[in-house]
């Protein structure tokens, strides 16, 4: 599990010690699913849509997308 967040570059919490990854096409293609849990204006959601195999969208970022690739909460 990794995360990307342009506002929170690292996370230390209850034994977790994580660093935000670089958001690249190659990285996105390597994941089984990408979870969109926030709606930041600084995130390239088009890049995610074009390169992720499956997207679980809990923030309704892809409300206009009508395909099986996007699962909405």
Order of alpha helices (4+ residues) and beta strands (2+ residues): beta-beta-alpha-beta-alpha-beta-beta
